[in-house]
Amino acid sequence: MSEPLKSGRYLNALLRDRLAAEYVLGTQTNLVKCRMESLFHSDPTWWEHIEQWQQYLSDFNPATHVQVSASYFKPPPKRVWMRICERTQLLSKPSPRLRWWWLPVGMSMSLLVGIWGQNIMLSIPTVIEATQIQPIAYFAMMSSENQRDAFALVAYQGDKPGQSSLHMQRNLSVEPISLAQEMVWIRDKNTGELQLIDSLKNLNQARYLSPSEWQALKNSSELLVTINNDPHSLILYRGHCIELGS
């Protein structure tokens, strides 16, 4: 494991909360996002912060579907446009203090900054190969009656149908769970019916989903783990299926 992932700074609760919020909002750069997903692999407790922010922000989602008539919005006063024009004209005018010798100096400085920035980027260790990076689309923090957040089930969306995958990420802060005959199910959010996916043991490695299984996951309300392949058997773990914004 690379050194940045071992850093104790990621144990800070405030930093974790901030990074989780930025990840859910989608405001992080690709490099930071890849580093975050590497942290998720090494420490699934990050999903607790992701889940909290996703549920918090989901309360605002219904407002985006409200249909408002165009007549509701009034055009701004003329003085607003006049001020915008004034500001635009001021910005478009060349500065009288600009000297001819700033052009070569500025180009040289830009070149130096570019070379320096490239060296910085090359010095950052890549944790995951770019070809292996897939966006995280769904996840569920799985809990039992006695153990909260025992592990996470994480779904990665592939580029093509059949390339999406679902697998388990262990919570290293809890005791390892048994992997025997436990089965993973998806509950449909409309009908409540259960659909069998696979054994939890097989999800210990990346388990690729068929297009129909991926569609069922997208339309699910929760994921469950039962003691065997009987849908009416004892439920060991369950967790809400949460979609991450693209």
C-alpha positions in Angstrom: 0.0 0.0 0.0 1.3 3.4 -0.9 2.4 5.8 1.8 -0.4 8.4 1.2 -3.0 5.9 2.1 -1.3 5.2 5.4 -1.3 8.8 6.4 -3.0 9.6 9.7 -4.5 12.8 8.3 -7.3 10.8 6.8 -8.4 9.7 10.3 -9.5 13.3 11.0 -13.3 13.3 11.1 -13.7 16.8 9.8 -11.4 16.1 6.8 -13.3 12.9 6.1 -16.6 14.7 6.2 -15.4 17.4 3.8 -13.9 15.0 1.3 -17.0 12.8 1.4 -19.2 15.9 0.7 -17.0 16.9 -2.3 -17.1 13.4 -3.6 -20.9 13.2 -3.5 -21.2 16.7 -5.0 -18.8 15.7 -7.8 -16.6 18.8 -7.3 -13.3 16.8 -7.0 -10.8 16.6 -9.8 -10.2 13.2 -11.5 -6.9 12.7 -9.6 -8.5 13.4 -6.2 -11.5 11.2 -7.1 -9.2 8.3 -8.0 -7.3 8.8 -4.7 -10.6 8.8 -2.8 -11.7 5.6 -4.4 -8.4 4.1 -3.5 -9.1 5.0 0.1 -12.5 3.4 -0.2 -10.8 0.1 -1.2 -8.4 0.2 1.8 -10.9 1.5 4.4 -14.6 0.8 3.7 -15.6 3.0 6.8 -15.5 5.9 4.3 -18.8 4.7 3.0 -20.4 5.8 6.3 -19.6 9.4 5.4 -20.6 9.0 1.8 -24.0 7.5 2.9 -24.7 10.3 5.3 -24.0 13.0 2.7 -25.9 11.1 0.0 -29.0 10.8 2.2 -28.7 14.5 3.2 -28.5 15.8 -0.3 -31.3 13.4 -1.5 -33.7 15.6 0.5 -33.2 18.3 -2.1 -33.6 16.2 -5.2 -37.4 16.5 -5.4 -37.1 20.2 -5.9 -35.3 19.6 -9.3 -38.4 17.8 -10.6 -40.9 20.7 -9.9 -42.4 22.0 -13.1 -42.5 25.8 -13.1 -44.1 27.8 -15.8 -41.8 30.1 -17.7 -44.2 33.0 -17.0 -43.2 32.7 -13.3 -39.8 34.2 -14.0 -39.7 37.9 -14.6 -37.0 39.6 -16.8 -34.4 41.6 -14.8 -34.6 45.4 -14.7 -32.8 47.4 -17.3 -30.2 48.7 -14.8 -29.0 45.1 -14.3 -28.1 44.8 -18.0 -26.6 48.3 -18.0 -24.2 47.3 -15.2 -23.3 44.1 -16.9 -22.4 46.0 -20.1 -20.4 48.5 -18.1 -18.4 45.7 -16.3 -17.9 43.9 -19.6 -16.6 47.0 -21.4 -14.2 47.7 -18.5 -12.8 44.2 -18.7 -12.4 44.3 -22.5 -10.3 47.6 -22.4 -6.5 47.0 -22.4 -4.7 48.2 -19.3 -2.6 51.3 -20.0 0.0 50.0 -17.6 0.7 46.9 -19.7 4.2 47.0 -21.2 5.5 45.2 -24.3 8.1 43.4 -22.3 5.5 41.6 -20.2 4.7 39.3 -23.2 8.0 37.3 -23.3 8.2 37.4 -19.5 4.7 36.0 -19.2 5.4 33.3 -21.7 8.6 32.3 -19.9 6.8 32.1 -16.6 4.0 30.1 -18.0 6.5 27.6 -19.4 8.3 27.3 -16.1 5.0 26.8 -14.2 3.9 24.1 -16.8 7.2 22.2 -16.4 7.0 22.5 -12.6 3.4 21.3 -12.5 4.2 18.3 -14.8 7.0 17.2 -12.5 4.6 17.5 -9.5 2.0 15.3 -11.2 4.5 12.7 -12.3 5.9 12.5 -8.7 2.5 11.6 -7.3 2.2 7.8 -7.1 -0.8 6.3 -9.0 -2.6 3.9 -6.7 -4.8 2.3 -9.4 -4.1 1.9 -13.0 -6.2 4.2 -15.2 -7.5 1.3 -17.2 -8.9 -0.3 -14.0 -10.8 2.8 -12.8 -14.5 2.5 -13.0 -17.0 5.0 -11.6 -18.8 3.9 -8.4 -22.5 4.0 -9.1 -24.2 2.3 -6.2 -23.4 1.1 -2.7 -25.0 -0.3 0.4 -23.6 -0.4 3.9 -24.6 -3.8 5.3 -25.6 -4.1 8.9 -26.9 -6.9 11.1 -28.9 -6.6 14.4 -25.7 -6.8 16.4 -23.1 -5.2 14.0 -23.5 -1.9 12.3 -21.7 -1.3 9.0 -20.1 -4.8 8.9 -19.2 -4.4 5.3 -20.1 -2.6 2.1 -21.5 -3.9 -1.2 -20.2 -1.6 -4.0 -21.3 -1.5 -7.6 -19.0 -0.2 -10.3 -20.5 0.8 -13.7 -18.7 -0.5 -16.7 -18.3 1.1 -20.1 -20.5 -1.5 -21.8 -23.3 -3.9 -20.8 -22.0 -6.8 -18.9 -18.9 -5.0 -17.6 -20.5 -3.6 -14.5 -19.6 -5.4 -11.3 -20.6 -5.8 -7.7 -18.3 -6.9 -4.9 -17.9 -6.8 -1.1 -15.6 -4.4 0.7 -14.7 -5.5 4.2 -14.7 -3.2 7.2 -11.3 -3.8 8.7 -12.4 -2.4 12.1 -14.8 -5.3 12.7 -14.4 -9.0 13.1 -14.2 -10.9 9.7 -17.5 -12.4 8.7 -18.0 -16.0 7.7 -18.3 -16.8 4.0 -20.2 -20.1 3.8 -23.7 -20.4 2.2 -24.8 -16.8 2.6 -26.7 -15.4 -0.4 -27.1 -11.8 -1.7 -30.5 -10.6 -2.8 -31.8 -7.4 -4.4 -35.3 -6.1 -3.4 -37.3 -4.3 -6.1 -38.3 -0.8 -4.9 -41.7 -1.1 -6.7 -42.8 -4.6 -6.1 -40.8 -5.6 -3.1 -39.8 -8.9 -4.8 -36.4 -10.4 -4.1 -34.0 -11.3 -6.9 -31.0 -13.6 -6.2 -27.6 -12.3 -7.3 -25.0 -14.7 -6.0 -23.3 -16.0 -2.9 -21.6 -13.5 -0.6 -18.5 -15.6 -1.0 -18.4 -15.0 -4.8 -18.8 -11.3 -4.2 -15.6 -11.3 -2.2 -14.1 -10.9 -5.7 -15.5 -8.7 -8.4 -18.7 -10.3 -9.7 -19.8 -9.0 -13.1 -23.5 -8.4 -13.5 -25.6 -9.1 -16.6 -27.6 -6.3 -18.1 -30.8 -7.5 -16.4 -29.0 -7.8 -13.1 -27.7 -4.3 -13.4 -31.1 -3.0 -14.3 -32.5 -4.8 -11.2 -29.8 -3.1 -9.0 -30.7 0.3 -10.4 -34.3 -0.3 -9.5 -33.7 -1.7 -6.0 -34.4 -0.3 -2.6 -32.1 -2.4 -0.5 -29.7 -5.3 -0.6 -30.0 -8.3 1.7 -27.9 -11.3 2.8 -29.7 -14.4 3.9 -28.3 -17.5 5.6 -29.0 -19.7 2.5 -30.6 -19.6 -1.0 -34.1 -19.5 0.4 -35.6 -16.0 0.1 -37.6 -16.6 3.3 -34.6 -17.7 5.3 -33.0 -15.7 8.1 -31.8 -12.3 7.0 -28.2 -11.8 8.3 -27.4 -8.3 6.8 -29.3 -5.6 5.0 -28.6 -2.1 3.7 -30.2 0.6 1.7 -29.1 0.8 -1.9 -27.8 4.3 -2.5 -27.1 5.8 -5.9 -24.2 8.2 -6.2 -24.7 11.2 -8.4 -22.8 11.2 -11.7 
